Amino acid sequence: MKTLLTLLAMTSLTFAHTGTHTAGGFMTGFMHPIGGLDHILAMIGVGMVAYFATSKGYLTLAAFIGAMIVAAIAGYAGIALVGMEAGILISIAVVFSMVGFAHKLPIGAIAVIVAFFGMFHGFAHGAEFGSGSFVAYMGGFAFSTLILHLSGMALAYLYTKKLQPSLAK
């Protein structure tokens, strides 16, 4: 029983979304995506998918970040989105399931899928904005997201170039 209660208490640490409105600005926006494991995993996963996709994998990153910004504006405007947290969690499973066969999927399909899930992440950013500069806030979370995407690409590169050959021995 203690274990179950401990696990339930820790689940809030995995979510970046507290439901509270935060003061805006570049640094607040920058810190938001790295404030929860749900964002970190999804963003790194998108970067890995981009690496394993065709030579136009950068479109994956642009689709995610573009959809995230549009949805953040919608969240900021007060538009409702049903299933935000569920969409964020499902995005992790879908994105990581695509890692293994991203090279077989058309880049357009990958872009549509990651853009769809990018909307959930962006909406959460916009809906939690409280006061300050929303433009600076969006710039902060877009930059942080790009860094996480590039980290995912670097991890995929390290796996294929460094770890995979040693695992085959």
Helices and strands as residue ranges (DSSP letters): H 2-10, G 11-14, E 22-23, H 26-31, G 33-35, H 37-52, H 58-76, H 84-99, G 102-104, H 107-127, E 129-131, H 134-158, I 159-163, H 164-168
